[in-house]
Amino acid sequence: MEKLIPMKTSEYWLSWFDRTLAVISDYAINVIASILVIFLAHFISAQIKKFYKKHLHQDSSNQVHNINSVIAFTLRILCLLIGYFIAIHLLGLQGVLTQILASAGVIGIVVGFATKETIGNFFSGMLVNILVPFKVNDWVNINGQYGCVEKIGTFVTTVLTEDGQRVHIPNQLIYSQNVINYSSLGKRVAVVSTGVSYGDDLQKVKAVALDEIGKLSGLLLDEENQPHFFFTEIGASTYNFELRVWVEFIDHDQYLECIHQMIMAIKKRFEQEDISIAYNVTTLDFGVKGGVNLYDNPIQIKQLN
């Protein structure tokens, strides 16, 4: 039967020290390798950002520029994630990471329900930047809010309305409501509606209105953008018409100035041509039940002494 030879205290501590040193040495190598991997991931991410700013940021196409921006951002985040996952693997923390991800999954479900509107606004903001339905300084109508786009943010788009109010519109509404971009074509139809009296020559009214409009500046009167004149209604006291003209569109004030000039010019020319811009008139006919018709009989006024 073998006898157990007791290990001396000094030998035990030397053995423990050697084992500990070996473990620390291996772990230190892994720590250093992890730091190098993280550093390399950040370096590559920085190079992607630098390459984007140097070669892609100046792209003349706004839509291409936004797509490039999203691609560059995605590549940078992906590069960093890969670097950190490799570092965690080198440190032997896969089990801890698994537990964290499992817990994060449960928490993510709860947080997802609580912040679904915010998340929706975030992804809608990304779509706005990629698809570019409008850009800063465009005049738009979003969810009934008409104004000039001041800022396209991650979660909200800021619009300065025509009456000077700043409205913050959640980006999610942009893809759940109709969006009208008045600046996309660089032109807009200006409409002037009024009416003339029953006694006016309608052909003359149309010819005079179109002739006067053709003398104004700021209007688009080429073959593609011909003005249109329509009599739209026989009103109670007027023949109503609508004049539709394409005008250059820069902003709302300039658009209103074009309509202002059209109204002023038409009113002055109609006065020169003896055309009446009519208003509601009430006709009294006393001949309905035994009375007299004021059109057929002159009105006599007797002066009382």
MARSE-492431 format. One record per atom (N, C-alpha, C, O): z, x, y; residue in three letters. Coordinates in steps of 0.02 Angstrom, whole numbers, plus 32768, in hexadecimal, padded with zeros to 4 digits. Layout:
residues N
ZXYALA...
end
This chain:
residues 305
8000802A7FC5MET800080008000MET8000802C803EMET802A80598047MET7FCD801D806BGLU7FC7804680A7GLU7FFF803580D8GLU80177FFD80DDGLU8012806980FBLYS804380608130LYS8020805C8173LYS7FF280828182LYS8037802D819CLEU801D802881E0LEU803C805E820BLEU807980648212LEU800F80858228ILE802780BB8252ILE802A80A18299ILE7FF6808F82B6ILE8064809D82B6PRO806A808282FAPRO804480AD832CPRO804780EA832APRO8020808A835BMET7FFA80AE838FMET802A80C283C7MET8055809C83DCMET801F80FD83DCLYS804981148413LYS803780EC8453LYS800080D3845CLYS806A80E8847DTHR806280C284BBTHR802A80DE84E6THR800280B98502THR8026811F84EBSER7FF2813F8514SER7FAD813184F9SER7F7E8126851FSER7FA7813184B6GLU7F6581238498GLU7F5080DA84A4GLU7F1680CB84AFGLU7F8280AD84A2TYR7F73806584AETYR7F58805A84F4TYR7F27803884FETYR7F7B80798524TRP7F65806F8569TRP7F2280918577TRP7EFA8078859FTRP7F1780C98556LEU7ED680EA855ELEU7E9E80BE8542LEU7E6880B8855FLEU7EAC80A08508SER7E7A807484E9SER7E6D80378514SER7E348022851ESER7EA3801A852ETRP7E9C7FDF855ATRP7E767FF0859ATRP7E4C7FCA85B1TRP7E84802B85B5PHE7E62804085F2PHE7E17804A85E5PHE7DEE8038860EPHE7E07806885AAASP7DC08073859AASP7D9B80308593ASP7D62802885AAASP7DBC80008571ARG7D9B7FBE8568ARG7D937F9B85ABARG7D5F7F7E85B9ARG7DC77F9E85D4THR7DC47F7D8616THR7D8F7F9D8642THR7D6A7F7B8665THR7D8C7FDF8640LEU7D5B80038668LEU7D147FF18652LEU7CE77FEB867CLEU7D0B7FE9860FALA7CC87FD785F6ALA7CB47F91860EALA7C7A7F858620ALA7CE57F63860CVAL7CD77F1F8622VAL7CC77F1E866CVAL7C977EFF8682VAL7CF27F418694ILE7CE77F4386DCILE7CA47F6486ECILE7C817F4E8719ILE7C947F9986C6SER7C557FBB86D2SER7C1A7F8D86C5SER7BEA7F8986EDSER7C1D7F69868CASP7BE67F3A867DASP7BE27F0386B1ASP7BAB7EF186C7ASP7C1B7EE786C4TYR7C1C7EB086F5TYR7C057EC8873ATYR7BE27EA5875ETYR7C1A7F07874BALA7C057F23878BALA7BBA7F2A878EALA7B9A7F1D87C1ALA7B9D7F408756ILE7B547F468754ILE7B337F02875EILE7B027EFB8782ILE7B507ECF873DASN7B347E8B8745ASN7B3C7E71878DASN7B107E5087A7ASN7B767E8187ABVAL7B817E6C87F1VAL7B4F7E8D881FVAL7B317E6D884AVAL7B467ECF8815ILE7B167EF3883FILE7AD07ED88834ILE7AAA7ECF8864ILE7ABE7ECA87F5ALA7A7C7EAF87E6ALA7A737E6A8806ALA7A3D7E5A881FALA7AA97E418805SER7AA67DFE8823SER7A9C7E03886ESER7A747DDE888CSER7AC07E31888DILE7AB97E3B88D6ILE7A727E5088E7ILE7A547E388918ILE7A567E7E88BELEU7A117E9588CALEU79DF7E5C88C2LEU79B07E5688E9LEU79EB7E31888FVAL79BE7DF88884VAL79C07DC888C0VAL798D7DB188D8VAL79FE7DB988D8ILE7A057D8C8912ILE79E47DAB894FILE79C27D888975ILE79F07DEC8959PHE79D17E0E8992PHE79857E0B898EPHE79637DFF89C0PHE796A7E168951LEU79217E138947LEU79067DCD8955LEU78D17DC58972LEU792C7D998940ALA79167D54894CALA79147D458997ALA78E47D2789AFALA79467D5B89BCHIS79477D518A04HIS790F7D798A26HIS78F17D628A57HIS79017DB48A0CPHE78CC7DDE8A29PHE78887DBC8A1FPHE78607DBA8A4EPHE787B7DA289E3ILE783C7D8189D6ILE78367D428A01ILE78017D338A1CILE786E7D1C8A07SER786E7CE08A31SER785D7CF18A7ASER78377CCD8A9ASER787B7D288A92ALA786D7D3D8AD7ALA78247D528ADFALA78067D458B14ALA78077D718AACGLN77C17D868AB0GLN77927D498AB1GLN775F7D498AD3GLN77A57D158A8BILE777D7CD78A8BILE777E7CB88AD1ILE774B7CA38AEBILE77B97CB68AF0LYS77C07C9B8B34LYS77977CC58B66LYS77767CAA8B91LYS779B7D078B5ELYS77767D338B8BLYS772A7D2A8B83LYS77057D288BB4LYS77147D248B44PHE76CC7D1A8B37PHE76B57CD88B54PHE767E7CD48B6FPHE76DF7CA38B4DTYR76CD7C628B68TYR76C57C658BB4TYR76947C4B8BCFTYR76F57C848BD7LYS76F17C888C20LYS76B57CB18C37LYS76987CA28C6BLYS76A47CE58C11LYS766F7D118C27LYS76297CF68C19LYS75FC7CFF8C41LYS76207CD58BDFHIS75DD7CC38BC9HIS75D07C778BC9HIS75977C628BD0HIS76047C4E8BC1LEU75F97C078BB7LEU76127BDC8BF0LEU75FB7BA48BFALEU76427BF68C16HIS76627BCE8C4BHIS76327BBB8C82HIS763A7B888CA3HIS75FF7BE58C8EGLN75D17BDA8CC6GLN75947BB08CB3GLN75647BAD8CD9GLN75957B928C78ASP755C7B6A8C63ASP754E7B338C95ASP757B7B108CACASP750E7B2B8CA8SER74FB7AFB8CDCSER75057AB38CC7SER75117A878CF1SER75007AA68C86SER75087A628C6ESER75527A528C67SER75767A748C43SER75687A1D8C89ASN75AF7A0B8C88ASN75C479F58C43ASN75FC7A058C2DASN759979D08C1FGLN75AB79B98BDCGLN75B079F38BACGLN75DF79F68B85GLN757F7A228BAEVAL75817A5D8B83VAL75BF7A878B93VAL75DF7AA28B66VAL75CF7A8C8BD3HIS76097AB38BE8HIS76487A968BC9HIS76737ABC8BB1HIS76507A548BC9ASN768C7A358BADASN768F7A3C8B62ASN76C57A468B46ASN76567A378B40ILE76547A428AF8ILE76687A898AE7ILE768F7A948AB8ILE764E7AB98B0CASN76607AFF8B01ASN76AB7B0A8B0CASN76CB7B308AE8ASN76C77AE88B3ESER770E7AEF8B4CSER77387AD68B11SER77697AF68AFESER77257A9C8AF5VAL774A7A818ABDVAL77447AAE8A7FVAL77757AB98A5CVAL77077AC88A73ILE76FD7AF48A39ILE77267B348A40ILE77467B4A8A11ILE77267B518A7CALA774C7B8E8A88ALA77977B828A7FALA77BA7BAB8A61ALA77B07B4A8A99PHE77F77B398A92PHE78097B2F8A49PHE783D7B468A32PHE77DD7B0C8A23THR77EB7B0089DCTHR77EC7B4189B5THR78187B4A898ATHR77BE7B6F89C3LEU77BC7BAF899FLEU77FA7BD889AELEU78157BF88982LEU78117BD789ECARG784E7BFC89FEARG788B7BE189D9ARG78B37C0889BFARG78937BA089D8ILE78CC7B8289B5ILE78C87B90896AILE78FA7BA0894BILE788C7B8B894DLEU78837B988906LEU78947BE088F5LEU78B47BEE88C2LEU787E7C0E891FCYS788D7C558915CYS78D87C628916CYS78F27C8788ECCYS78FB7C448945LEU79447C4D894ALEU79687C2F890DLEU79977C4D88F3LEU79527BF488F7LEU79717BD588BDLEU79697BFF887FLEU79987C078858LEU792D7C198874ILE79217C438839ILE794D7C81883CILE796A7C95880AILE79527CA08877GLY797C7CDB887EGLY79C57CCD886EGLY79E57CF5884BGLY79E07C968887TYR7A267C86887ATYR7A327C728831TYR7A677C838816TYR7A037C518812PHE7A0B7C4087CBPHE7A0C7C8087A0PHE7A337C858771PHE79E07CB087AFILE79E07CEF878AILE7A227D148795ILE7A3E7D308766ILE7A3B7D1487D2ALA7A7A7D3687E0ALA7AB47D1687BAALA7ADE7D3A879FALA7AB57CD387B6ILE7AEA7CB18791ILE7AE57CC28746ILE7B187CCB8725ILE7AA97CC7872CHIS7A9F7CDA86E6HIS7AB87D2186D9HIS7AD77D2D86A5HIS7AAB7D4F8706LEU7AC27D9486FDLEU7B0E7D9986FFLEU7B2A7DC486DDLEU7B2E7D6E8725LEU7B777D6F8729LEU7B987D4986EFLEU7BD57D4886EALEU7B6F7D2986C5GLY7B8B7D05868CGLY7BAF7CC5869EGLY7BDE7CB1867DGLY7B997CA686D4LEU7BBA7C6986ECLEU7B937C2A86DBLEU7B987BF886FELEU7B6B7C2D86A5GLN7B427BF38693GLN7B6D7BB68683GLN7B5B7B7E8695GLN7BA67BC28661GLY7BD17B8A8650GLY7BEE7B69868DGLY7BF17B2B8692GLY7C047B9286BCVAL7C1F7B7686FBVAL7BE97B50871FVAL7BF57B1A873AVAL7BAB7B6D8721LEU7B747B4C8742LEU7B647B098722LEU7B557AD88745LEU7B667B0786DFTHR7B587AC986BCTHR7B8A7A9386CETHR7B787A5986DBTHR7BCA7AA686D0GLN7BFE7A7586E3GLN7BF57A5D872BGLN7BFE7A22873AGLN7BE37A8D8757ILE7BD97A7A879DILE7B9F7A4A87A3ILE7BA37A1887C8ILE7B677A58877FLEU7B2C7A2D8783LEU7B3B79E88766LEU7B2379B58780LEU7B6379E7872FALA7B7479A68711ALA7B9D797C8742ALA7B927940874BALA7BCE799D8761SER7BF7797A8793SER7BCC796587CFSER7BD4792F87EASER7B9F799287E3ALA7B737983881CALA7B457948880DALA7B3379228839ALA7B33794187CCGLY7B08790987BAGLY7B2A78C687C5GLY7B0C789787E0GLY7B6978C287B0VAL7B8F788487BBVAL7B9A78788805VAL7B907840881EVAL7BAE78AD8828ILE7BB978A68870ILE7B7878958894ILE7B77786E88C3ILE7B4178B3887BGLY7B0078A7889AGLY7AEB785E8896GLY7ACD784488C5GLY7AFC783D885EILE7AEB77F68856ILE7B1177CC888AILE7AF477A088AAILE7B5177DB8891VAL7B7A77B688C2VAL7B6277C38909VAL7B5977948930VAL7B5778038919VAL7B417815895CVAL7AFB77F98969VAL7AEC77E489A1VAL7AD077F88934GLY7A8D77DE893CGLY7A8B77958952GLY7A647782897DGLY7AB7776C8933PHE7ABC77268947PHE7AD67720898EPHE7AC076F489B4PHE7B05774B89A0ALA7B23774689E2ALA7AF5775F8A19ALA7AFA77488A52ALA7AC8778D8A08THR7A9E77AC8A3CTHR7A5477A18A30THR7A2A77C98A45THR7A42776B8A0DLYS79FC776089FDLYS79D277568A3BLYS7997776A8A3CLYS79EE77378A70GLU79C9772D8AAEGLU79BB77708ACFGLU7984777D8AE7GLU79EE779C8AD0THR79E677DF8AEETHR79B278078AC8THR798878298AE5THR79B778058A84ILE798678298A5BILE7940780E8A66ILE791078348A6AILE793A77CB8A6BGLY78F977AC8A78GLY78DD77C38ABAGLY78A177D18AC0GLY790877C68AEEASN78F177DE8B2FASN78DB78278B2CASN78AB783A8B4EASN78FE784F8B04PHE78EC78968AFFPHE78A6789F8AE0PHE787D78C38AFBPHE789A787D8AA8PHE785978848A88PHE782278638AB2PHE77E9787A8AB2PHE7833782D8AD5SER7802780F8B02SER77F0783F8B3ASER77B678438B4FSER782278648B52GLY781578978B86GLY77E678CD8B6CGLY77BB78E58B91GLY77EF78E18B2DMET77C279128B10MET777A78F68B0CMET774A791A8B19MET777478B78AF9LEU773278988AF5LEU771178938B39LEU76D4789D8B40LEU773A78848B6DVAL771E78818BB1VAL770178C58BC4VAL76CB78C98BE2VAL772578FB8BB3ASN770E793E8BC4ASN76D179538B9CASN76A9797C8BB3ASN76CA79388B5FILE7691794B8B35ILE765479218B46ILE761E793C8B51ILE765C78DE8B49LEU762378B18B54LEU761178AA8B9ELEU75D878998BADLEU763F78B68BCAVAL763478B58C13VAL761378738C2AVAL75DA78758C42VAL763578398C23PRO761977FC8C40PRO761B77FC8C8CPRO75F677D68CACPRO764478268CA8PHE7647782F8CF1PHE766878728CFEPHE768578918CD1PHE766478888D3DLYS768278C88D50LYS76A778BE8D92LYS76A3788A8DB1LYS76CB78F28DA7VAL76F178EF8DE5VAL76C178E28E20VAL768A78FF8E23VAL76D678B68E4DASN76B178A18E89ASN767D786B8E7AASN765A78558EA8ASN767778558E3CASP764C781B8E2CASP767077DB8E41ASP76AD77D68E3EASP764877AA8E57TRP766277678E67TRP765B773B8E29TRP762477328E10TRP769377208E11VAL769476FC8DD2VAL76BC76BB8DD9VAL76E176B18E09VAL76B376918DA8ASN76DC76558DA0ASN76F976578D59ASN76D4764C8D29ASN773A76658D54ILE775C76698D14ILE779276358D11ILE77C176368D39ILE778D76088CE1ASN77C075D48CD9ASN77CC75AE8D19ASN7805759C8D29ASN779675A18D3EGLY779B757B8D7CGLY77B075A48DB9GLY77B675888DF0GLY77BB75E58DB0GLN77CE76108DE8GLN779076368E00GLN7774765F8DDCGLN777B76278E3ETYR773F76468E5BTYR7754767D8E8BTYR777B76718EB9TYR773976B98E81GLY774A76EF8EAEGLY772A77318E99GLY76FE77328E6DGLY774177678EB8CYS772677AA8EACCYS775477D08E7DCYS779177D08E87CYS773877F08E4AVAL776078158E19VAL777C78558E3BVAL7756787F8E52VAL77BE785A8E3BGLU77DF78958E58GLU77ED78CA8E24GLU77E479068E30GLU780478B48DE9LYS781878E48DB5LYS781178C48D71LYS782178898D67LYS77F878EB8D41ILE77F578D58CFBILE782978FE8CD5ILE781D79388CC5ILE786278E08CC7GLY789979038CA7GLY789878FB8C5CGLY786D78DA8C3FGLY78CB79198C3CTHR78D179158BF3THR78E278CF8BDDTHR78CA78B78BA9THR790D78AC8C03PHE7924786A8BF0PHE790C78328C1EPHE790277FA8C08PHE790278418C5EVAL78ED780E8C8DVAL78B478298CB9VAL78AD78658CC3VAL788D77FA8CD2THR785878098D04THR786D77EB8D46THR788077B08D49THR786B78128D7BTHR788177FC8DBDTHR784577E68DE7THR7815780C8DEFTHR784877AA8E01VAL7812778E8E2AVAL782F777B8E6FVAL7863775A8E73VAL780C77908EA4LEU781E777D8EE8LEU77F377418EFBLEU77B777478F03LEU781377078F02THR77EE76C98F0ETHR77D276C88F55THR77E576F18F7FTHR77A676988F62GLU778576938FA3GLU77B676828FDCGLU77A876909016GLU77EF76648FCAASP782176568FFEASP7857768B9002ASP788D767F901EASP784A76C68FE4GLY787676FF8FECGLY78B177028FBEGLY78E177278FCCGLY78B176DC8F87GLN78E876DD8F57GLN78D6770A8F1CGLN789F77088F02GLN790777338F07ARG78FC77608ECEARG7914773C8E8EARG794E772B8E88ARG78E577328E60VAL78F3770E8E22VAL78ED773D8DE7VAL78BC77628DE1VAL7920773D8DBBHIS792077678D7FHIS7910773A8D43HIS7937770E8D32HIS78D677468D25ILE78BE771C8CEFILE78C577418CADILE78AA77778CA5ILE78EA77258C7CPRO78EF77458C3APRO78AA774F8C1BPRO788077228C1DPRO789F778A8BFFASN785D779B8BE4ASN7848776C8BACASN780D77638B9FASN787A77508B89GLN786977238B51GLN784376E68B69GLN781976CB8B45GLN785076D08BA7LEU782E76968BC2LEU77E376A48BCELEU77BB76768BCELEU77D276E38BD8ILE778C76F58BE5ILE776076E38BAAILE772676D18BB3ILE777B76E98B6DTYR775376DA8B32TYR776376968B14TYR774A76848ADETYR778D766F8B36SER7798762A8B21SER778075F88B55SER778375BB8B49SER776876118B8FGLN774E75E68BC4GLN770975FF8BD9GLN76F676388BCBGLN76E475D38BFBASN76A375E78C16ASN76AE76168C52ASN76D876098C7DASN7687764B8C54VAL768B767B8C8BVAL7647767B8CAFVAL761376868C8FVAL7648766E8CF0ILE760A766F8D19ILE760C76AD8D43ILE763A76B78D6BILE75D976D88D3CASN75D377148D64ASN759B77098D97ASN7560770A8D86ASN75AE77008DD6TYR757E76F28E0BTYR755A77318E23TYR7527772D8E44TYR7575776B8E11SER755877AA8E29SER752877CA8DF8SER750777FB8E09SER752377B08DBBSER74FD77D18D87SER74B277D48D98SER749178058D87SER749777A18DB9LEU745077A08DCALEU744177BE8E0FLEU740877CE8E1ELEU747577C48E38GLY746A77DC8E7CGLY744C77A78EAAGLY743977B68EE2GLY7449776A8E92LYS742E77338EBALYS745076F38EA4LYS746E76EF8E6ELYS744B76C08ECFARG746C76808EC1ARG744876498EE6ARG742B76548F1CARG7449760D8ECBVAL742875D48EEBVAL745675B68F20VAL748F75A38F11VAL743D75B28F5DALA746075908F93ALA7444754A8F9BALA740775408F9CALA747075198F9FVAL745B74D38FA1VAL747174B38FE2VAL74AC74B78FF5VAL744174939004VAL7450746C9041VAL743C74249033VAL740274169022VAL746B73F7903ASER745E73AF902DSER746E7386906BSER74A2738F908ASER7440735A907CTHR744B732C90B4THR741A72F290ADTHR73FE72E89077THR741172CB90E1GLY73E3729390DEGLY73C372859121GLY73DC72989155GLY73897263911EVAL73657250915BVAL73607205915EVAL736B71E2912CVAL734E71EB9198SER734D71A391A2SER73117183917FSER72E271A4916ASER731671419178TYR72E0711C9157TYR729E7120917ETYR726971179160TYR72A2712D91BFGLY7265712D91E6GLY723F716F91E7GLY720A71729205GLY725971A391C7ASP723871E591C8ASP720371EA9192ASP720871CB915CASP71CF721291A1ASP719A72219171ASP71B47254913EASP71C3728C9151ASP71B9724090FFLEU71D8726B90CCLEU71AF72AA90BFLEU71CB72DF90B4LEU716C72A590C0GLN714272E090B7GLN714E731290EFGLN7150734F90E4GLN715572F8912BLYS716173249165LYS71A67345915FLYS71AE7380916FLYS71D7731F9148VAL721B733B9140VAL721973769110VAL723673AA911EVAL71F7736D90D8LYS71F473A390A6LYS71CF73E090C2LYS71E6741990BBLYS719673D490E2ALA716D740C90FCALA719374329132ALA719174709134ALA71B5740F915FVAL71DA74309195VAL72147458917AVAL721F7491918FVAL7239743C914AALA7273745F912DALA725D74A0910BALA727C74D49115ALA7229749D90E1LEU721274D890BDLEU71F5750C90EDLEU71FE754890E4LEU71D274F49121ASP71B675239152ASP71ED75489177ASP71E775859182ASP72227525918AGLU7258754591B0GLU728075769185GLU729675AA919CGLU728975649146ILE72AE75909118ILE728875D2910EILE72A776069107ILE724675CE910EGLY721E760A9104GLY7224763D913CGLY720D76769135GLY7242762A9174LYS7248765791ADLYS728B767E91ACLYS729576AC91D4LYS72B9766B917FLEU72FB7689917FLEU72FC76C99155LEU72D576D19126LEU732976F79168SER733277349141SER736A772B910FSER739376FD9115SER736C775790DCGLY73A0775390A9GLY739177239071GLY73B8771E9042GLY735877009076LEU734476D19041LEU730E76F19016LEU72E7771B902DLEU730D76DE8FD7LEU72DB76F78FA8LEU72A476C38FA2LEU72AE768D8F86LEU726976D48FBDLEU723376A38FC1LEU71F476BB8F9FLEU71BC76A78FB1LEU71FB76E88F6DASP71C077008F49ASP71AB76CD8F14ASP71C876978F10ASP717876DF8EECGLU715D76AF8EBCGLU7190769B8E87GLU719076638E6FGLU71BB76CA8E75GLU71EC76BC8E41GLU722676918E5BGLU7247766F8E34GLU723176938E9CASN726C76718EB8ASN7257763F8EEFASN727076428F27ASN722976138EDFGLN721175E38F0FGLN724775AF8F1FGLN726B75998EF2GLN724E759C8F5FPRO727E75678F71PRO726675248F56PRO722A75198F4CPRO729574F78F4AHIS728574B58F30HIS72A474808F5CHIS72DE74858F72HIS727C744C8F6APHE729174148F94PHE728973D48F6CPHE725373C68F52PHE72BF73AD8F67PHE72BC736F8F41PHE72DF73378F69PHE731773408F82PHE72BE72FD8F6DPHE72E172C18F83PHE730672A68F46PHE72E872988F13PHE7347729F8F4DTHR737172918F13THR738C72498F10THR73A072328EDBTHR738B72278F49GLU73AB71E48F48GLU739571BC8F85GLU738B71D68FBCGLU738D717B8F7AILE7386714C8FB2ILE73CB71308FC0ILE73E471058F9CILE73EA714B8FF4GLY742F71389003GLY743370F79029GLY740170D59035GLY747170E6903CALA747C70A79060ALA745C70A990A5ALA7448707490BFALA745670E490C3SER743870E99105SER74087123910BSER73EC712F9141SER73FC714890D5THR73D5718690DATHR73AA7191909CTHR73B771759066THR737771BB90A5TYR735571DA906CTYR7375721F9063TYR736B724C908CTYR739B7228902FASN73BF72669024ASN7392729A9002ASN736A72898FD6ASN739972D89017PHE7371730D8FF8PHE739D734A8FEAPHE73D473519005PHE738473758FBFGLU73A673B38FADGLU737673ED8FB2GLU734073EB8F95GLU738974208FD6LEU7361745D8FDFLEU738374968FB9LEU73BC74A88FC9LEU736174B28F88ARG737D74E78F5EARG735675278F69ARG7319752A8F60ARG7379755C8F7DVAL7359759B8F8FVAL738075D48F6FVAL73BD75D68F71VAL735B76048F52TRP737A76408F38TRP738A766F8F72TRP7360767B8F9DTRP73C8768A8F72VAL73DC76B98FA6VAL73F976F78F85VAL741276F48F4CVAL73F6772F8FA8GLU7417776B8F90GLU7462775F8F8FGLU747E77438FBEGLU748377758F58PHE74CA77698F53PHE74EF77AC8F50PHE74E777D28F20PHE751677B98F85ILE754077F58F87ILE758977E28F80ILE75AE77FD8F57ILE759E77B28FA9ASP75E277978FA3ASP75E277508FBDASP75AE77368FD2ASP761B77308FBAHIS761E76E88FCBHIS761176DC9015HIS75F076AB9027HIS762B77079040ASP762076FE9088ASP75D67703909AASP75BD76DC90C3ASP75B37733907CGLN756B773A9089GLN754676FC906FGLN751576E6908EGLN755C76E19036TYR753D76A4901ATYR754676699049TYR751876439055TYR758376619064LEU7590762B9093LEU7568763590D4LEU7553760490F3LEU755F767390E9GLU753976819125GLU74F0766A911DGLU74D27651914CGLU74D4767390E1CYS748F765C90D4CYS748B761090DACYS745D75F690F9CYS74BC75EC90BDILE74BC75A390C2ILE74C5758E910BILE74A5755F9122ILE74F075B1912FHIS74FB75A39176HIS74BA75A9919DHIS74AA757D91C6HIS749575DF9192GLN745675E991B6GLN742375B391A4GLN73FD759D91D0GLN7421759E9165MET73F3756A9150MET740375289174MET73D57507918DMET744275169177ILE745574D79197ILE744574D991E2ILE742974A991FDILE745575119202MET74487517924AMET73FD75129259MET73E874EF9287MET73D57535922FALA738C7536923BALA736E74F1922FALA734474DB9257ALA738174CF91F9ILE7365748E91EAILE7379745A921FILE735074319234ILE73B7745D9235LYS73CD742D9268LYS73A6743692A9LYS7392740492C8LYS739C747492BELYS7377748092FCLYS732F746C92F5LYS7313744D9323LYS7310747C92BDARG72C9746C92B3ARG72BF742092ADARG728E740692C7ARG72EC73FD928CPHE72E673B59287PHE72EA739492CCPHE72C7736392D9PHE731473AF92F7GLU73187393933CGLU72D6739D9361GLU72C073719386GLU72B773D89357GLN727773E59377GLN724073B8935DGLN721373A49382GLN724373A7931CGLU720F737E92FDGLU7220733492FFGLU71FC730B92E2GLU725673219322ASP726B72DB9328ASP727972BC92E3ASP7267728392D6ASP729A72E492B9ILE72B072CC9278ILE72FB72C1927BILE732072ED9291ILE731172879266SER73587275926DSER737F7286922ESER736E726D91F8SER73B372B09235ILE73E272B991FEILE7411727D9201ILE743E727B922BILE7407724E91D4ALA7425720C91DAALA746E720C91C4ALA7485723A91A1ALA749071D991D8TYR74D571CD91C5TYR74DA718391B1TYR74AB715C91BDTYR751171729194ASN7519712D917CASN751470FB91B6ASN7534710391EAASN74EB70C791ABVAL74E2709491DDVAL74F0705091BDVAL74DA70439185VAL7514702791E1THR75226FE391C9THR74F56FB191EETHR74F76FAE922BTHR74CD6F8B91C9THR74A06F5991E6THR74C06F1491E1THR74D36EFF91AATHR74C66EF19219LEU74E26EAD921ALEU74A96E7B921ELEU74836E7B924FLEU74A36E5191EDASP746E6E1F91EBASP748F6DDA91EFASP74AD6DC291BFASP74896DBB922BPHE74A96D7A9235PHE747D6D40921FPHE748F6D069229PHE74436D4F9201GLY74176D1991EDGLY74206D0291A5GLY73F86CDB918BGLY74546D1B9185VAL745D6D0A913FVAL746F6CC19137VAL74546C9F910AVAL749B6CA89160LYS74AF6C61915CLYS74A66C4091A0LYS74D66C3191C2LYS74676C3691B2GLY74596C1191EFGLY745D6C39922EGLY74526C1D9264GLY746B6C79922AGLY746F6CA29266GLY742B6CBC9279GLY73F86CA29264GLY742A6CF192A2VAL73EC6D0F92B8VAL73E86D57929FVAL741B6D789295VAL73AB6D6E9294ASN739F6DB3927FASN73976DDE92BDASN736A6DD292E5ASN73C26E0F92C6LEU73C26E389302LEU73836E629308LEU73736E78933FLEU735F6E6D92D0TYR73216E9492D3TYR72E86E6A92F0TYR72BB6E849311TYR72EB6E2792E4ASP72B46DFC92F9ASP72C06DDE933DASP72906DC5935CASP72FB6DDE9356ASN730C6DBE9396ASN732E6DF093C3ASN735F6E1093AFASN73166DF793FFPRO73366E25942EPRO737C6E0D9440PRO738A6DD29444PRO73A76E3D944CILE73EB6E2D9460ILE73ED6E2494ABILE73D86E5094D1ILE74066DED94C1GLN740D6DDE9509GLN74556DE4951EGLN74826DC794FEGLN74606E089553ILE74A46E12956CILE74A96DEF95AFILE74846E0095DDILE74D56DC195B6LYS74E06D9D95F5LYS751C6DBA9619LYS75516DC695FDLYS75106DC59658GLN75466DE19681GLN756F6DA7969DGLN75556D7896BBGLN75AF6DAC9692LEU75DC6D7796AALEU75F46D8796F0LEU760A6DBF96FDLEU75F16D57971CASN760A6D609760ASN76566D599762ASN76746D5F9797ASN
end
